[in-house]
């Protein structure tokens, strides 16, 4: 199962047991910006991974480290 990694500041607690990802446009170049505006305004994950066990996610080494692990949310089904 695929998992998307987001910074916890990008997620809003709705106060009812659900959360919402903030929306914003990620601009890398003008072509990407135009395509993103036309397709959606969804926030992009900064990394991805996959579930390898019920409590274990595999991802690239640069995505998670001891300094940022408490600020990362692992979102399934994104």
N, C-alpha and C positions, 0 to 999 in steps of 0.2 A: 504494500500500500504506500502510495506516494505521500510525502509530507512537505509542506511549505514552511519556511522559517521567516518569521516577522519579528521586528523589534516590538517589545510590549507597549511602547509609546504609540504604536500604530493601531492599537486595538482599544475600542471603547466598550466599557462594561455598561450594558443596558439596564442593569439593576434588577433584572427579572430572570437571571440564570442564563441569559444569552449575551453574546458579544457581537460587535460590528467592527469590521475593518474600515478604517478611515479611507476615503477616496482621495486620490490626487494623481496628477499626471507625472509620470516619470519621463524626463526628457534626456535623451542621450544624443540625439541629432534631430534635425528638422524632419526628416522622413519618418523616423520612429514617432516623433511627437504628433504628426498629422495622423498617422495610422492609429495611434493610441486614442486620440480624441474621437476619431470616427468609430472605433470599435467599442471602447468602454473607458471609464475613468477609474477602473479598479487599481488598487495599490498592488504593486508587484512584490513578490517575496524577494528577499535578498539572497537566499540560498534555498536549496531543496535537498531532500533525502528520501529514504524509504525505510519502512518498518521491517526489521529483521527478526524481531521477537516481540512478545507483548509489551516489553518495557525497554526496548532497545532500538534506536534509530541510527542508521548509517548515513553520514553526510561527509562532505569534503572537510579536510582538516582546518582550512582557513575560516570556516563558518562559525565554529563554536570553540571557545577556549575558556579557561578558568575565570578570566576577567569579564566575559560577557554572557556566560551561560544563564545567569539569573535574570537577564533582560530579554531573553528570547522566548517566543511562544511558538510551539510546534502545531501547525494547523493542518488537519486532515480534511480531505474532500474539497480543497480549494481549486 
